[in-house]
Amino acid sequence: MQAQLAGFALGISLILAIGAQNAFVLRQGLRRAHVLAVVLVCAVSDAVLIAAGVAGFGALAKAVPGLEWAMRVFGAGFLVWYGLRTLLAAWKGGAHLEAGQEAGSLRAAVLTCLALTWLNPHVYLDTVVLLGAVSAQYENKLGFALGAMTASFVFFFSLGFGARLLAPIFAKPGAWRILDLVIGLTMLAIAIKLLLG
């Protein structure tokens, strides 16, 4: 159970970051347009990438001595950079939700979602590299992967279908600042644990 919880915690903290993909899902949810298709594309894509990271990294780590340590250091460095960047965004403030333009067709929504997911280099760093590196610490890699995948499904479905409830909150820059602060501190804590673990 420890591996599942660790996978879930890391998965949810990585995915919480406010980026183009999450903003798109949030906007689609606010418009109530093609929400199921959009959240499924995001969650299934994450699951495929997480599986590839956990399976591939484990085999690669056994074949290349020292790779796990190097990836831990790289992963921790990335998390420190990401956490500090998010804390800076919280300090500066100014972010808020704008509903944007009309929803468009299902095809356009799915293609946009696929592009935001698969053409984003951060998704590979988060899912394949970072989650793959952290999973190497656990004997139960499958549990870790399932925990991270569950986090992805929970997050995207909650974001997409719960967006209309969040609209009044995230219209205010203060809400984004609090969220960024929590995300930044979480990233720094995970980086420390990664280096010490």
C-alpha positions in Angstrom: 0.0 0.0 0.0 2.9 2.3 0.6 4.0 2.2 -3.0 0.5 3.0 -4.2 0.2 5.9 -1.9 3.6 7.2 -2.9 2.7 6.9 -6.6 -0.6 8.6 -6.0 1.0 11.5 -4.0 3.7 12.1 -6.5 1.4 11.7 -9.5 -1.1 14.2 -8.1 1.5 16.7 -7.1 3.1 16.6 -10.6 -0.3 16.9 -12.4 -1.6 19.7 -10.2 0.7 22.2 -11.9 -1.1 24.9 -13.8 -0.2 24.5 -17.4 -1.7 24.5 -20.9 -3.2 21.0 -20.6 -4.9 21.6 -17.3 -6.1 25.0 -18.3 -7.6 23.5 -21.4 -9.3 20.8 -19.4 -10.6 23.4 -17.0 -11.9 25.6 -19.8 -13.6 22.6 -21.4 -15.2 21.7 -18.1 -16.4 25.3 -17.5 -18.0 25.2 -21.0 -19.3 21.7 -20.4 -18.1 20.8 -23.8 -16.6 17.3 -24.7 -15.5 16.9 -21.1 -15.6 13.1 -21.1 -13.5 12.8 -24.3 -11.0 15.3 -23.1 -10.5 13.8 -19.6 -10.2 10.3 -21.0 -7.5 11.4 -23.5 -5.5 13.1 -20.7 -5.8 10.2 -18.2 -5.2 7.4 -20.7 -2.2 9.2 -22.2 -0.8 9.6 -18.7 -1.4 5.9 -17.9 0.5 4.9 -21.1 3.4 7.2 -20.3 3.5 6.2 -16.6 3.6 2.5 -17.6 6.4 3.1 -20.1 8.4 5.0 -17.5 8.0 2.5 -14.7 8.6 -0.6 -17.0 11.3 0.9 -19.1 13.2 2.7 -16.4 13.4 -0.3 -14.2 14.9 -2.5 -17.0 17.3 0.3 -18.0 18.4 1.0 -14.4 19.4 -2.7 -14.0 21.4 -2.6 -17.3 23.2 0.7 -16.6 24.9 1.0 -13.2 24.6 4.4 -11.5 21.6 5.4 -13.8 19.1 5.3 -10.9 21.3 7.6 -8.8 21.8 10.0 -11.8 18.1 10.1 -12.5 17.3 10.7 -8.8 19.6 13.7 -8.9 18.2 14.9 -12.2 14.6 14.4 -11.0 15.3 16.2 -7.7 17.0 19.1 -9.7 13.9 19.3 -11.9 11.6 19.3 -9.0 13.6 22.1 -7.2 13.5 24.2 -10.4 9.8 23.5 -10.9 9.0 24.1 -7.2 10.9 27.4 -7.2 9.3 28.5 -10.4 5.8 27.8 -9.0 6.6 29.6 -5.7 7.8 32.6 -7.8 4.4 32.5 -9.6 2.6 32.4 -6.3 4.7 35.4 -5.1 4.0 37.4 -8.3 0.4 36.4 -8.5 -1.8 37.7 -11.4 -3.0 34.4 -12.8 -6.7 33.8 -13.1 -9.1 31.8 -15.1 -10.7 33.1 -18.3 -13.3 31.0 -19.9 -12.1 31.8 -23.4 -13.8 31.2 -26.8 -16.5 28.8 -27.8 -15.9 25.1 -27.3 -15.7 23.9 -30.9 -16.1 20.4 -32.3 -15.3 17.1 -30.6 -12.5 16.5 -33.1 -10.9 19.8 -32.5 -11.1 19.3 -28.7 -9.5 15.8 -28.9 -6.8 16.9 -31.3 -6.0 19.9 -29.1 -5.9 17.7 -26.0 -3.6 15.2 -27.8 -1.2 18.0 -28.9 -1.1 19.5 -25.4 -0.3 16.1 -23.9 2.0 14.4 -26.4 3.9 17.4 -27.7 4.7 18.8 -24.2 8.3 17.9 -23.2 7.3 18.3 -19.5 4.9 15.3 -19.8 7.9 13.1 -20.6 10.0 14.5 -17.8 7.1 14.0 -15.3 5.8 10.6 -16.3 8.5 8.7 -18.0 11.7 10.1 -16.4 10.7 11.3 -13.0 8.0 8.8 -12.1 10.2 6.1 -13.7 13.1 7.1 -11.5 11.2 7.3 -8.3 9.5 4.0 -9.0 12.9 2.3 -8.9 12.9 2.9 -5.1 10.0 0.6 -4.6 9.8 -3.2 -4.8 6.2 -2.9 -5.8 6.6 -0.9 -9.0 3.2 -2.0 -10.3 1.6 -0.6 -7.2 3.5 2.7 -7.6 2.4 2.9 -11.2 -1.2 2.1 -10.4 -1.2 4.8 -7.7 0.2 7.4 -10.1 -2.3 6.3 -12.8 -5.2 6.6 -10.3 -4.0 10.1 -9.4 -4.2 11.0 -13.1 -7.7 9.7 -13.5 -9.0 11.2 -10.3 -7.4 14.6 -11.1 -8.6 14.9 -14.7 -12.1 13.7 -14.0 -12.4 16.0 -11.0 -11.0 18.9 -12.9 -13.1 18.4 -16.0 -16.4 17.6 -14.3 -15.9 19.8 -11.2 -14.7 22.8 -13.2 -18.1 24.6 -13.1 -17.9 24.5 -9.3 -14.5 26.1 -9.3 -15.3 29.0 -11.7 -16.1 31.6 -9.1 -13.0 30.6 -7.1 -10.4 30.6 -9.8 -11.7 33.9 -11.3 -9.7 35.4 -8.4 -5.9 35.6 -8.6 -5.6 34.9 -4.8 -6.9 31.3 -5.4 -4.2 30.6 -8.0 -1.5 32.0 -5.6 -2.5 29.6 -2.8 -2.6 26.7 -5.3 0.8 27.6 -6.6 2.2 27.9 -3.1 1.0 24.4 -2.2 2.3 22.9 -5.4 5.7 24.6 -5.0 6.2 23.5 -1.4 5.1 19.9 -2.4 7.6 19.8 -5.2 10.5 20.9 -2.9 9.5 18.3 -0.3 9.5 15.5 -2.9 12.9 16.6 -4.2 14.3 16.4 -0.7 12.8 12.9 -0.2 14.1 11.8 -3.6 17.7 12.8 -2.7 17.5 11.3 0.8 15.6 8.2 -0.2 
